Amino acid sequence: MNFKSKIILLLLALSCSMANAQFVKKHGQLSVKGTQLVDKDQNPIVLRGVSLGWHSIWPRFYTEKTVAWLKKDFDCTIIRAAMGIEIGEHPYMKEPDFAKDKIESVIKGAIKSDIYVIIDWHSHNVNLKEAKEYFDEISKKYGKYPNVIYEVFNEPDYETWPEVKAYSEEVIKVIRANDPDNIILVGCPKWDQDVNLPAADPIKGYSNLMYTMHFYAATHEKWLRDRTDEAIKSGLPIFVSESAGMEASGDGPMNYKAWQEYIDWMEERKLSWIVWSVSDKDETCSMLKTTAGSEGNWKADDLKESGFKTREFLKKYNIKK
């Protein structure tokens, strides 16, 4: 690379950092207009960022400094805090105070860093009583901040859409009593693949709802994009709250061609997207090695293949946004 090219890349990086320096201050309260996520000025907005791994397995990354680093070094405009409900050493069901503390560290970090944050109820099962209690508490505490987005059910697996819909309506009712405005994300059956089901029978009576679609590019081929396109055409707002370039197992080889096809598709439709995950497990989807510190400041040697590529994508697509 010649000297001129290096200078151009440096200037682009600086412009990106400056553009995202006060991201929430610039874009403010989000809402849904038709199927499009829009900012306070009703302009379309695309949020791009990463999801932390289950808090109950990788709590060490749930720090304000990690959030600040992901904004600074990955150019994230949004962070997803995945609160593990049943699995891991510290699940919400067994240690609710520990879980709340970890999630709130991320929320506070996002507010300080002036980016958006998804509060993700990271479960594959219906836990209505606990979900209502949690979202009541967290929406009372943080609903006044435009940074906040609620994800009320990470990935329903074998539940039917009527079951997921009934659960979601109950949780939405609780959130809206405290927070009338912030975006709420609703999951759908088969690990957020069956977006056709809520498209045919959406939740009514509430504004600023979006529905999540998850993909892993080496497994989920064009059929899922086609299905999602049909859902959008029918009027369903879509938010891709979890995605990556490997197999749906989280392991296996990266398929860069398929991942790029998905990103091109999302960018063309102005769909927001989150990449899984900031964790250090010995699997493809974990972005970090065990050498990575708990407060950011990661070196190149701390990043795994998916971490390098995610960082590259975010720095490319979040530039001048």
C-alpha positions as CSV (number, residue, x, y, z in Angstrom):
1,M,0.0,0.0,0.0
2,N,1.5,3.4,-1.0
3,F,1.6,6.4,1.3
4,K,-1.4,8.1,-0.4
5,S,-3.6,5.1,0.1
6,K,-2.6,4.9,3.8
7,I,-3.5,8.6,4.3
8,I,-6.9,8.0,2.6
9,L,-7.7,5.0,4.9
10,L,-6.6,7.0,7.9
11,L,-8.9,9.9,7.0
12,L,-11.8,7.5,6.4
13,A,-11.3,5.9,9.8
14,L,-11.2,9.3,11.4
15,S,-14.4,10.5,9.6
16,C,-16.1,7.3,10.8
17,S,-15.1,7.8,14.4
18,M,-16.2,11.4,14.3
19,A,-19.5,10.5,12.7
20,N,-20.3,8.0,15.4
21,A,-18.9,10.1,18.3
22,Q,-22.4,11.2,19.3
23,F,-24.6,8.7,17.6
24,V,-27.7,8.7,19.8
25,K,-27.4,12.5,20.3
26,K,-27.6,12.8,16.6
27,H,-30.3,10.2,15.8
28,G,-32.3,10.3,19.1
29,Q,-35.6,8.6,19.6
30,L,-36.1,5.7,17.2
31,S,-39.5,4.7,15.8
32,V,-41.0,2.5,13.1
33,K,-42.4,4.1,9.9
34,G,-44.1,1.5,7.8
35,T,-41.5,-1.3,7.8
36,Q,-38.5,1.0,8.2
37,L,-36.6,1.9,11.4
38,V,-36.3,5.7,11.5
39,D,-34.6,8.3,13.7
40,K,-35.9,11.3,15.5
41,D,-36.1,13.2,12.1
42,Q,-38.0,10.4,10.5
43,N,-34.9,9.5,8.4
44,P,-34.2,5.8,7.7
45,I,-31.5,4.5,10.0
46,V,-29.5,1.2,10.0
47,L,-27.9,0.1,13.2
48,R,-24.9,-2.2,13.0
49,G,-23.1,-3.8,15.9
50,V,-22.3,-6.9,17.9
51,S,-23.9,-9.1,20.5
52,L,-22.1,-10.1,23.6
53,G,-22.3,-13.8,24.3
54,W,-24.6,-15.2,27.1
55,H,-23.9,-13.2,30.2
56,S,-24.3,-16.4,32.2
57,I,-21.2,-17.9,30.5
58,W,-19.1,-14.9,29.6
59,P,-19.8,-12.4,32.3
60,R,-16.3,-11.0,32.2
61,F,-17.1,-9.1,29.0
62,Y,-20.1,-7.3,30.5
63,T,-18.3,-4.1,31.4
64,E,-18.6,-0.5,30.5
65,K,-15.1,-0.5,29.1
66,T,-15.8,-3.4,26.8
67,V,-18.7,-1.4,25.4
68,A,-16.6,1.7,25.0
69,W,-13.9,-0.3,23.2
70,L,-16.4,-1.9,20.8
71,K,-17.7,1.5,19.9
72,K,-14.1,2.9,19.5
73,D,-12.4,0.0,17.7
74,F,-15.2,-1.8,16.0
75,D,-17.3,1.3,15.3
76,C,-20.4,-0.3,16.7
77,T,-23.5,1.9,16.8
78,I,-25.4,-0.7,18.9
79,I,-24.5,-3.4,21.4
80,R,-26.7,-6.4,22.3
81,A,-26.6,-7.6,25.9
82,A,-27.7,-11.3,25.9
83,M,-29.0,-12.1,29.4
84,G,-28.8,-15.9,29.8
85,I,-32.0,-17.1,31.4
86,E,-31.5,-20.8,32.1
87,I,-28.1,-22.0,31.0
88,G,-24.5,-21.3,32.2
89,E,-23.0,-20.9,35.7
90,H,-24.9,-17.7,36.5
91,P,-28.3,-17.8,34.8
92,Y,-31.0,-15.3,35.6
93,M,-33.2,-18.0,37.0
94,K,-30.6,-18.8,39.7
95,E,-28.8,-15.5,40.2
96,P,-31.1,-12.7,39.1
97,D,-29.2,-10.0,40.9
98,F,-25.9,-11.0,39.3
99,A,-27.7,-11.0,35.9
100,K,-29.2,-7.6,36.4
101,D,-25.9,-6.2,37.4
102,K,-24.1,-7.4,34.3
103,I,-26.8,-6.2,31.9
104,E,-27.0,-2.8,33.6
105,S,-23.2,-2.5,33.2
106,V,-23.7,-2.8,29.4
107,I,-26.7,-0.4,29.4
108,K,-24.8,2.2,31.4
109,G,-21.8,1.7,29.1
110,A,-24.0,2.2,26.0
111,I,-25.5,5.4,27.4
112,K,-22.0,6.8,28.3
113,S,-20.7,5.8,24.8
114,D,-23.8,7.3,23.2
115,I,-24.8,4.2,21.3
116,Y,-28.0,2.1,21.3
117,V,-28.3,-1.1,23.3
118,I,-30.6,-4.2,23.0
119,I,-31.7,-5.7,26.3
120,D,-32.1,-9.3,25.2
121,W,-34.1,-11.9,27.1
122,H,-31.8,-14.7,25.9
123,S,-33.9,-17.8,26.1
124,H,-35.5,-20.5,23.9
125,N,-38.4,-21.1,26.3
126,V,-41.5,-19.3,27.6
127,N,-40.8,-17.9,31.1
128,L,-43.7,-15.4,31.2
129,K,-43.8,-14.6,34.9
130,E,-40.1,-13.9,35.2
131,A,-40.0,-12.0,31.9
132,K,-42.8,-9.7,33.0
133,E,-41.1,-9.0,36.3
134,Y,-37.8,-8.2,34.7
135,F,-39.0,-6.0,31.9
136,D,-41.3,-4.1,34.3
137,E,-38.2,-3.3,36.4
138,I,-35.8,-2.5,33.6
139,S,-38.3,-0.4,31.6
140,K,-39.1,1.7,34.7
141,K,-35.4,2.3,35.3
142,Y,-34.1,2.9,31.7
143,G,-37.2,3.6,29.6
144,K,-36.5,7.3,29.6
145,Y,-33.3,6.8,27.6
146,P,-33.7,6.7,23.8
147,N,-30.7,4.3,23.7
148,V,-32.8,1.3,24.8
149,I,-34.3,-1.4,22.7
150,Y,-36.1,-4.4,24.2
151,E,-35.8,-8.0,22.8
152,V,-38.5,-9.9,24.7
153,F,-37.7,-13.4,23.4
154,N,-34.4,-14.2,21.8
155,E,-35.2,-17.4,19.8
156,P,-38.4,-19.4,20.3
157,D,-37.6,-22.9,19.1
158,Y,-40.6,-25.3,19.2
159,E,-43.3,-22.9,20.5
160,T,-46.1,-22.1,18.1
161,W,-46.6,-18.5,16.9
162,P,-49.9,-18.2,18.9
163,E,-47.9,-19.2,22.0
164,V,-45.1,-16.7,21.2
165,K,-47.6,-14.0,20.3
166,A,-49.6,-14.4,23.5
167,Y,-46.4,-14.3,25.6
168,S,-45.0,-11.3,23.7
169,E,-48.3,-9.3,24.1
170,E,-48.1,-9.8,27.8
171,V,-44.6,-8.6,28.1
172,I,-45.2,-5.7,25.7
173,K,-48.1,-4.6,27.8
174,V,-45.8,-4.4,30.8
175,I,-43.1,-2.5,29.0
176,R,-45.5,0.0,27.4
177,A,-47.0,0.9,30.8
178,N,-43.5,2.3,31.7
179,D,-42.0,3.2,28.3
180,P,-44.4,4.2,25.5
181,D,-41.8,4.8,22.8
182,N,-38.7,2.7,22.6
183,I,-38.5,-0.1,20.1
184,I,-39.6,-3.6,21.1
185,L,-38.2,-6.7,19.2
186,V,-40.4,-9.8,19.0
187,G,-39.1,-13.3,18.1
188,C,-40.8,-16.0,16.1
189,P,-40.7,-19.8,15.9
190,K,-37.9,-22.0,14.6
191,W,-35.1,-19.8,16.0
192,D,-36.5,-16.7,14.3
193,Q,-36.7,-18.3,10.9
194,D,-40.5,-18.4,10.5
195,V,-41.1,-14.7,9.9
196,N,-44.0,-15.7,7.6
197,L,-46.1,-16.6,10.7
198,P,-46.2,-13.1,12.4
199,A,-46.4,-11.6,8.9
200,A,-49.8,-13.4,8.5
201,D,-50.9,-12.6,12.1
202,P,-49.0,-9.7,13.6
203,I,-49.4,-8.2,17.0
204,K,-51.9,-5.3,16.9
205,G,-52.6,-2.3,19.1
206,Y,-49.0,-1.2,19.7
207,S,-46.5,1.0,17.8
208,N,-42.8,0.7,17.4
209,L,-42.7,-3.1,17.2
210,M,-40.2,-5.0,15.0
211,Y,-39.8,-8.7,14.4
212,T,-36.4,-10.5,14.6
213,M,-34.9,-12.6,11.9
214,H,-31.7,-14.6,12.7
215,F,-29.4,-16.1,10.1
216,Y,-26.1,-18.0,10.0
217,A,-24.9,-17.6,6.4
218,A,-23.3,-21.0,5.9
219,T,-26.6,-22.8,6.8
220,H,-29.4,-20.4,5.9
221,E,-29.5,-19.9,2.1
222,K,-31.5,-17.7,-0.2
223,W,-34.9,-19.2,0.9
224,L,-34.7,-17.3,4.2
225,R,-34.0,-14.0,2.5
226,D,-36.9,-14.7,0.1
227,R,-39.2,-15.6,3.0
228,T,-38.2,-12.4,4.8
229,D,-38.7,-10.3,1.7
230,E,-42.3,-11.6,1.5
231,A,-42.8,-10.7,5.2
232,I,-41.5,-7.2,4.6
233,K,-43.8,-6.8,1.6
234,S,-46.7,-7.8,3.7
235,G,-45.9,-4.9,6.1
236,L,-43.7,-6.7,8.8
237,P,-40.8,-4.6,10.1
238,I,-37.7,-6.7,10.4
239,F,-34.6,-6.3,12.6
240,V,-31.7,-8.9,12.2
241,S,-30.7,-9.1,15.9
242,E,-28.4,-12.0,15.5
243,S,-26.3,-13.2,12.5
244,A,-22.9,-14.5,11.5
245,G,-21.0,-16.1,8.7
246,M,-20.7,-19.7,9.8
247,E,-23.1,-22.6,10.4
248,A,-26.1,-22.3,12.6
249,S,-24.4,-24.4,15.2
250,G,-22.0,-21.5,15.7
251,D,-19.2,-23.7,14.4
252,G,-17.8,-25.0,11.1
253,P,-16.0,-23.0,8.4
254,M,-16.8,-19.4,7.6
255,N,-18.7,-18.8,4.3
256,Y,-17.6,-15.3,3.3
257,K,-19.5,-15.4,0.0
258,A,-22.8,-16.3,1.6
259,W,-22.2,-13.8,4.4
260,Q,-21.5,-11.0,1.9
261,E,-24.7,-11.9,0.0
262,Y,-26.7,-11.4,3.2
263,I,-25.0,-8.1,4.1
264,D,-25.6,-6.8,0.6
265,W,-29.3,-7.9,1.0
266,M,-29.6,-6.2,4.4
267,E,-27.9,-3.0,3.2
268,E,-30.2,-2.7,0.1
269,R,-33.3,-3.0,2.4
270,K,-31.9,-0.8,5.2
271,L,-32.2,-3.6,7.7
272,S,-30.3,-3.3,11.0
273,W,-28.0,-6.1,11.8
274,I,-26.1,-7.6,14.8
275,V,-23.2,-10.1,14.7
276,W,-22.9,-13.0,17.2
277,S,-20.8,-13.0,19.5
278,V,-18.3,-11.3,21.8
279,S,-17.1,-14.5,23.6
280,D,-14.0,-16.7,23.9
281,K,-15.3,-20.2,23.4
282,D,-13.5,-22.6,21.1
283,E,-15.9,-22.3,18.3
284,T,-16.1,-20.3,15.0
285,C,-18.7,-17.7,16.1
286,S,-16.7,-16.6,19.2
287,M,-14.8,-13.4,18.1
288,L,-12.1,-13.5,20.8
289,K,-9.3,-15.7,22.0
290,T,-9.0,-16.4,25.7
291,T,-6.1,-13.9,25.8
292,A,-8.6,-11.1,25.2
293,G,-9.0,-8.8,28.2
294,S,-12.3,-8.1,30.0
295,E,-12.2,-4.4,29.3
296,G,-11.3,-4.1,25.6
297,N,-8.0,-2.8,24.4
298,W,-7.7,-6.0,22.3
299,K,-4.7,-6.5,20.1
300,A,-4.8,-8.3,16.7
301,D,-3.6,-11.5,18.3
302,D,-6.7,-11.5,20.6
303,L,-9.1,-11.6,17.7
304,K,-10.3,-14.8,16.0
305,E,-11.3,-15.1,12.3
306,S,-14.9,-14.0,13.0
307,G,-13.7,-11.1,15.1
308,F,-11.4,-9.8,12.3
309,K,-14.2,-10.0,9.7
310,T,-16.9,-8.5,11.9
311,R,-14.7,-5.6,12.8
312,E,-13.9,-5.1,9.0
313,F,-17.5,-5.2,8.1
314,L,-18.6,-2.7,10.8
315,K,-15.8,-0.3,10.0
316,K,-16.8,-0.4,6.3
317,Y,-20.6,-0.1,6.6
318,N,-20.8,2.2,9.6
319,I,-18.5,4.8,8.0
320,K,-20.1,8.3,7.7
321,K,-23.4,7.1,9.1
